[in-house]
Structure formats: C-alpha cells, structure tokens
Amino acid sequence: RLCKTLVIDTFDWAEQLCIETICSAHQKKGIEDFGYGNGYVYEKEEIGKFLNLLQEVVDSGINVVLTAHAQMRKFEQPDELGAYDRWELKLGKKTSSQISPLVKEWADMVLFANYKTYAVAVDKDGKAHQVTHGSYIPLVQSEDRVLRKSAFESMYSTFDKFRNTCAATLSAQIKAVNFYAKARRYDSSLEAALDGTEVPVSVYKNLIEAVHDNMHYMYDYVALRKKLLGVDELHFYDLYTPVVPDADMKITFEEAKETVLKALAPMGEDYLAILKKGFENRWIDVYENEGKTSGAYSAGARVHPYVLLNHKDTLNCMFTLAHEMGHAIHSYLSNKNQPVVYSDYVIFVAEVASTCNEALLMQYLLKNTEDKKQRAYLINYFLEQFRTTLYRQTMFAEFELKINEMVAAGESLTAEGLNELYGELNKLYFGDGIVLDDEIKLEWARIPHFYYDYYVYQYATGYSAAIALSQRILKYGKPAVKDYIGFLKGGCSTDPISLLKGAGVDMATTQPINEALAMFGELVKEMEEAMAE
C-alpha cells in the first residue's frame, strides 16, 4: 500500500473538476448547455463512478476521507414548528439535491467541524497557553517573564493583522458621533456626550489637566516597579505582574463580611443596618455555579437590590463584596427616598459609592495590618488601582478626545496615525523609565470603551471623588457621613456635580483629583520604604 489514508481535498472542488471534464468532452460551455437537465444526469453518473473507485480503495484497506466546505441553509419540514437552519455540503446550487445524497450514502459518517483560530503564548518551559481577551491579563500577571512577553507579543501581533479594519471601524464610530453632535448644534462631540448627564465640558478637561500636573508620581512608580522587579529594562508587559509576592491571604465569605462591616463602621449605624440587612436577607448570590455568569454586579430593583458575586476566598473578592454592596446601598437609598423618575442615578456618580467603600476597606486594612509582607501587598494592590483607574482611564479619555478633534478638523483616522498618537500618549503618561514597545501602540484596537462615546473619564472622576469622600468621612466623622448619605439618597434629583458638591466634593475643580494623586505619591514613597527594610 502506498499510504494508510487518502484525503480528497475538497469534494466541492472535485465536483467542479467533474463538470469541467464533462463539458470539455461534449464541447459545451457550461452544464446548462446540455438542455433538459441532461448535463446533471452526466454529472451524477460521473460522481457515482468516482465514488465506486473510492470504494475500491477502501476495500484495499486504505482509509478515505472526503473534506468539503459547508454552508448554513434554511430548512423547513411539513407539520414542524417553524423553519430552522442546518449545515449542508457546499455543492452546486442545482446539483446539491442530487450529489449530496450520493456522498452521504457512500460515507460511513458525515461530520461538520466547528473550529476557531486563536493566539498562543509560550512559557519558559515551552508549554503553550491560549491567548484570549479573558486570559490575557492573567497571563501578563504571571511571574514568568517569558510567558508575559510571549502573551503580549501574541496578542498585539494578532491585532496588527487587522489594524486597518480596526482603524476603519473606529473611524466610522467617531465620524457618526461627530455628525450627530453637529446635527444637534453642539459645539463638539464632547459637549454632546456630556450634556446627557449634565456634566460641564470643563470637568473632562480639568481631569486631563490635573493628571498632567501630577505625572511625576507615575514616573516615580514606574521607576520603583523597575527596581522591585530587578529588570534592566521595564517593558509594558511588566506592568501587571505583582511586585510583591502573594501574601496568601485566604478570606472566606464569612470573614469577608465581618471585615467589611468593621471597615465601614465610620459610615454609622444606619448605613451598617442596611448592609447587615443585605447580608442576612439573601440579597447576594455568593458562589460560582453551573450556568452562572462570570464577574460581579448589583441590580438595584425597587423591592431590594440583588448582588451577583463569584466569591473565591481571595483579597480581591473581599474588595468586590465591598464594591458591589456600595452600589446596592446607593440603589436602596435612592429607591427609598426618590420617586421612580428620579431614583436611577447617572453613570458619573455610579462608581463613587462602590469605590468609596473600597477606599474605606483599604484604609482599615492598612491601619490594622502589622505583617510587613501583607501590608506591602495591600499597598501594591492600592497603587495598581490608582494606576489602572486614574492614570490609565484618563489616558484613554485624552486619546478619545484627540481622535474626535482630529475627525472634527477633517483629518482621517488611519492605523498608522492612531498608533503614533497612542504611542505618544503612553510616552507622556509612563515617562522614560519604560521601553515604548511597538506592540503597545496598537492597544487602542482592543479597547471597547472607545465606542462608548466619552465613557471612560467617569472611572477616573468617580475614583477621585470616592477617595476624597472616604478621606473626608475618616477625618470629619458624622457631619461628613450625613452629607454623604444625602448624596446616596439623591438619585438623579439634580445634576451629578451638585449632588457631589452636597457630599463635600467639588468635581468642577481639580482639587479632588490633585488630592487623590498626592495620596498615590505618598503610597509610592511608603512602598519604597517598606521594600527597602
């Protein structure tokens, strides 16, 4: 035997060759030229002979595999409940009904393969790891630098293949946003987007200005990260891996609830009573389960909020509990104190209540943790929140503003132009202490928020407001708590800037952002001192 298996690749192309052979033998231009369907009769006969020959090959002990392209077709059966789609062999439109049954009858089995292509990263031991949107961040958090670099390069080399498509898609989105802004007589797409939540344009620009004025703190953090990782050059694939070894903080859900209650004690008895009510009355779906969605969220129903978690006994999950219960109590108080029309607070303030809880929890843990390793781990966790929420989201906001301004000025958004702009912003935000990898210039292509119409800035403003409010609560006590609870009860009864001003934070100024970034700077210094011991 010449081989063990014979593969015909593909049967639909074999059919085309069969038709060409028949037409050539009978001097016809096409299969239809025979008239009265005779051409299809000839084809059916030739395909039958071909399958008989293949059967002789099978009888000689050689396996035969026919591959073919497939297509989805609508299928209807009498007396069935409606039409449905099913896979069919992709043969000629007029021959499929005759040739397909021949192939199916001849074959022992007909299989339709569903396949996906994906990027792969390789670790230091040569083991392959699939790179997806879900797995990418865990891969670049790995202690294995070979794996981090491989995942980073694999992710962006894949996007690079589609850079022009991504650029064209983003360009179309930004053009649409600018068209509607102009049609509705706004001065800019930024003004149009912020008008819906009654936020002045100055708030957006103040955020960018304030972060620019405090870039030196990020440059200090980049230098510290390079030092602690002990690398000659810091790359963008080094930004997510922890600089402090895992402190192995296993926290059960019961322990997490107890700690969160203690951490939020400064909020007063009324707030704690609602928190306990949520804990004790099954507001929370705690653990992962089959068919349950991933992640965590709070749904503010009027009967009471519902909170979804996937608790894993980790420090991050304890912060998630505090975060989601912040949302839940915000919804609870808004629903209890506002009519339906004013109870649904806007996105600009949505993350304030949740992040304020996280900030209070962090301050409690830092105050009550004596173990140096655990304290360093907590500070690192806090620093990463600042980096990813305040600096990174502001960089996204500035990128979105600039590409909108480019389109408004009549400029085209090309992949090369977007790469150049994004590279310049990364250089500005992270400084000279990190290598500006070519791959990071393509990160814009994988950020879905650039299609959300000036959405990301609210993460940074919300985080700044939350830090300021938590500090105010810890410093002034009951009066500050009273103001804050009033904010939580406000829903959308007035504009978000006024609501936050009533709580004691003026987001129309740069002060809350400057104060939050000053705290970041102090944490960088504390981290450096702690790791030097």
N, C-alpha and C positions, 0 to 999 in steps of 0.2 A: 504493500500500500504506500502511496506517495504521501499521504497525510492521514491524520485521525479525524479532522473536521474540515469540511468545505463550507465556506461562507459566501453567500451571494449578496453583494452589497451594491445596490439595493434592488429589491424586486420591482419597484415602480420605474426605475431606470431600465431594468431588463424588459419591462413591458414596452417602453419607448423604442428600444432597440428592435424588439419583435415587430412593432408597427412599421418601423423604417424598412426592415427587411422585406416584409410583405409588400409594401408599396413599391419598393425597388424591383422586386421580382415580377410584379404585374404592371410596372411602368405607370404608377398612379402617383399624383402629387400628395394625396392625403387619404386617410382611411375612409373618409366620407365619399370619395370619388367612385367607390365601387357601386354605390346605389343599392337601395332596398336592404341596407344593413348587411350586405354580403361581406364587407370588409371586417366587420366584427365577428362574423362566423369564422373567417380565416384566422383571425387573431385567437379566438377561443381554441381552435384546433391546434395552433402552434404552441400556445401556452400549455395545452394538455400534453403535447409531445414532450415539451421541456420538463414538465413535472414527472412524466414517466421515466425520462432519462435520470432525473434526480433520484427517483425511487430505486433505480438500478444501482446508483452509487450507495444509497442507504443499505441495500441488500448485500453489498460487498463488504459491509462493516464500517463504512465511513459515515460519521455524523454529518448532517446537512442543516445549516442554519440560514434561513432567509431573513434578511433585515429589510425593513421598509419604513418610509416616512408615514406618519399618521396625521389624521385631521379630525376635528370635532364636527359632528353633524347632528342636526336636529332630527329626532326620531319620534314618530307617533304610531301608536298601536290602537286599533279599534277597541272600544269598551275599556280603555285605560284612563286613569285620572290625569289627563293633560299630556303635553309633549315634554320630552327631556332630551338632553344632549348625550351622545355616546361617541367613543372613539371608533374610527374606521380606518382601513388601509387607504393611503392616499394614492389612488389609481385614477385613470382617466374618468371624467365625469360620466361619459356614456358607456364605458366598459366596466366600471366598478361593480355594477349589479351582477355582471356575468363572470368576471375574472375573480373577484374577491371570494365568492363561494367555492370556486375550484381550489384556491390556495388553502382556504380554511379546512376543506375536506381532506386535502392531502396531508396537511401538517398534523403532527401529534398534539401540538398545543400552539396557541397564539397568545403572545404576551405583549403588553404595551408598557414600555418603560417610562417612568417619570423621573427625570434626572435634573440636578442642579449643579451649576458650577460655583465654586467658592474659592476664596483666597486661603492660603496656607502659610503658617509661620512655623519655624523650626527652632527648638530649644537647643541648649548646649550639648545635650546628649543625642541630638539628631532626631528626636521624636517630633512628629508633625502635629500641629494644632490648627483646627479650623478657625479662620478669622471671619467673624460676622459683626454686625452692629452691636449685638448683645455681648459677644465675647471679647471685643477689642479692648475695652477699659480694663477688665480683669487681667488680660494678657500684658498690657503695659504697666500694670501694677506689680507684676511679678518681680521677684528678687533676681531672676535670671536675666541679665542684661542682653545676652544673645537673643533670647526669646522676645524681649521688649523691642529691640531693634528690628528683628525679623517681622514682627507683627505690624510695627509702624510702617516699614517699607512695603509690606504686602498690602496693607490697607490702601495706602495712597498710590501705589503703582496701579491698583485696580481702578481707582477713581481717575487716574491720569488717562486711562484708555477712553474714558467717557467725558473728558474735561470740556470739549466743545459742546456736547449735548447738555451737560450741566450748566454751562455758561448761557446757552441759548434759552434754557428753561428759566433760569433765574432772571435773565434779561426780560423775558416776556412777563414775568410776575411784576417786576419793578416798573415796566412800561405801563402795565394795567393800573397799578396803584397810582402812578403819576397822572394818568389820563383821567381817572375818576376824581382825583383831587382838583385838577384843573377844571373839569366839567362842573364841579360843585363850587367853583370860585374860591377855593382856598389858595393861600399864597404858596403852600408847599404840601407835599405828601405827608410830611411830619405833622404839620398843623392839622391836616385832615384826620390823621390816625389818632392824635391825642385829644381831639375835640370830642370824640365819642365818650371819653371818660372824664372830661372837663379838667384835663391837666394842661397847664400852660407849656408852651414850647420851651420856655426858659428853664424848666425843670430838667428836661432832657439834656440841654446844652450845659447846664450847671454841673450835672453828673460828670460829663466828659471833662469839663474844665477842672473839677475838683480832683479827679483821678490823675489827670496830667500833672497837677501840682504836687501829687504825692507818689510819683513814680519811684522815688529813691527808696521807699520802703520795699517795693517789689524787687528792685535791683539788689538790695541787701538780702532778701530772702533767697533769690537765685544764687547769690554767692555762698550763702550758708548751706543751701541744698547741695551745691557742688562740693563743698568742703566735707559735709557729713557723708556723702556717698563715696568720697575718696576717688573721684574720677579726674583725669587730666582735662577732659572736655565734657561739659554738660550739654546734652542734646535734648530735643523736645520729647524724645521717648523716655527720658529720665524724670519727667515732671510728676508722674503719677505714683511711682513706686515709693513706699513709705521710707522716710529717712530714719525712723525709729523702729526697731524690731517689734513685732506684735507683742503687746503686753499680756496676751492670753486672758482677756477679760471676758469670762463666760458669765452671762447675765440672763437668768431665767425670766420669763414674763412676769412672774410674781415679784421678783426682785426689781425688775424694771419699773413696775407700777409703784412700788414702795419708794424707790429713789426719785421718780418723777414727782410724786406727792411732796416729798421733802424739798426738792429743788424749787417747786412752785409755791412753797409756803409764803414767800413775800407777797404773793398775789392776794392774800387774805382769805378768810373763811368762806365767803360767798363763792368765790371762784373755785376753791377746793371742793366745796359741796357739789358743784356741778361736775367737777372732774370725777369725784367718787361715784356720783350717780351714773356716769358713763361707764365706769369700771364695773359697777355692781349690777347693772341692768342690761347687760348684753348688747351694748352699742357696738361692740368690737368683734369682728370675725378675725381671730388671732393667728391661726396657723395655716400653713400651706396645705392644700388639699387637691385631690384629683379634679381637673377641670376648672380650678380656680385661677383667676387672672393673676399675673405677677405684680410686683410693686406694692404700693400703698396709696390710699386716697381716703378722703372724707366726703360724704354726700350729705348736704345739710337739709334733710327733709324736715317738714314742719312738725311732725309728730315727735321726732328727735333725730339727731344726726346718726348716720351709720358710718362706721370706720372699717376699712379693709386693711389688714396687715398680712404679712407673711413672716412672722417672727422667727428668728434663728438663734436666739440667745447670744447676740453679739452687741457690742457697744453701739454700732450703727443702728441696730434695731431699736435700742432704747431711745436714741435720739429721734428715730422715726415715730415712735409712740408719742413722745412729747410734741413733735411737729404736728402730727395728724389730730391730736387732741386739741391743739391750738386752733386748728381750722374748725373742729367740731364745736368748741365752746363759742367761737366767733359766730358761727351759724346759729347756735342755740340762742345766744343773747340777741342777735339781730332779729330772729324769728319771733322771739317772745316780746320784743319791745317795738317792733315796727309793723305796719300793715304790709300785706303781701307785696304791694307795688314798690315799697322802699326797703324790703328785707334782704334783697340779693346784692351784697356788696360787690364792688368792681375789682378787677384783677389788680389794679395798682395797690390796693390795700390788702389783698387776699393773703399774700405771703408774710405780712407783718406779724399777725397774731401767731402763726406757726413758728416763725423764726425767732420771735421774742421768747417763746417757750424754750427753744433750743439754746438760746444765749443764756437764759437763766439756769438751765440744766448744766451748761458748760461751766459757768461761774461757780455753781455749787460743787461740782466735781473737783475743780481746781482748788477750791478752798478746803475741801475735805479729803484730799488725796495726799498722803505723805510719801508713798512709794515713788522714788525718783523716776523709775522706769515708766510707771503708769502715768505720772504727771507729764513726762516728756511726750508720751504717746498722745495724751489729751491735747497738749499744746500743738503738736503736729496736726492733729485732726482739725483743730480750730483754725490754724494757719491755712490749711487746704480749703476750708470753707470760704475764707476771705479771698484766696487766690482764684478759686473757680467761680465764685458768685459775684464778688465786687469787681475785681480786675478783669477777669475773662469776659463776663457778660457786658461790661462797659466797652471792651474792645469790640465785641460783636455789635453793640449798639452804634459805635463810631463807624464801623465798616458799613453797616446798613445805611446810615445817614449819608456817607460819602458816595455810595453807589446810586442812591436816589438823587443826589445832587448832580452826579455825572449824567444820568438819564435826563434830568430836567434841563441840563445845559446842552442837550443834543448829542452827547457822547455815546459811543457804543460800548456795551459790556462784552468784552471778549475774554476767553480763558486766560490769555497772556496778561491782559490788563488787570483782571481780578487777582491773579497770582501775585502780580507786582504790588498791588495795593495791600493785599493781605500780608505779604511778606514785610512790607514797611511797617504795618501796624504791630506785627509780632516783634519786630526790632525795637519799636518805640516802647512797647509795654513790658518787654522782658530784658531789654538792655544788651550790653556787650558781653555779659557773663555767660551767655548761652550761644551755642552754634545755631545759626539760622539755617536749619536743614531745608533743602529744596522741597521735600515732601510736605512740610507744614504749610507751605504757601497754597496748597490745594485743600486745606481743611474747610474752607468756605463751602466746598462742594458737598460735604456730608452734614452740614448743619441745617436741619429742617426749619429752625426758627426764622431764617431769613425770608421765609414765605408767609410769616405770621403778621406782617405789617406793623413794624415797630413794637414788638412784644417784649424782647429780651431785656430792655433797660429796666423794666419793672422788677426783675430779680435783684438788680443792684440797688435800686432805690428802696425796695422793700427790706432788703438786708440791712442797709444803712439805718433806716428808720427803726428796725427791730433792735439793733444794737444800742441805739440812742435811748429807746424806751426802756430796755432792760436795765441800762445803767441808771436811768432816772428813777426807776422803781426801787433799785437797790440803795440809791442814795437818799431819796426823799420819803420812801415808805408810803403810808396811807394816802396822802394827798395825790401822789403820783399814780397810785393804784386806782383811785377814784376817777382821775382823768382818763386813764387807760380803759377802764371798764365802760366809761361813757363812749369812748371810741368804738368798742366792741358792740355796743348796743345800737350804734348809729346806722348800721346797714348802708344804704346809699341815700339817706335822707338829705344829705348835702354833698358837695363835691369832696373828693378824697383829700385834697390839700387842706381844706378847712377841718375835716374830721381829724386828721393827724395833728393839726395845729392845736385842736382842742385837747389832744392827748399829751401835748407838750413838745411836739417836734415840728419844726417848720421846714418842710421839704421844698419850699420855694427858695431857700437859701442853700449854700454849700456847707453850712456848719455841721449838720448831721453826718455828711459824707466825710468831711475832714476829721471829725472826731472818731468815726469808725476806723478810718485808715491810720490814725495816730495810735489807736489800740493795736492794730495789726503791727505797727512798728515796734511797740513795746513788747508784744509777744515774740517777735523775731529776736529781740535782744535777750529776752528771758530764755528762749530756746537755745540760743548760742551759749549763754552762761551755764545752763543746765547740762548741756552736752560736753562742756569743757571740764566739768567736775569728774 
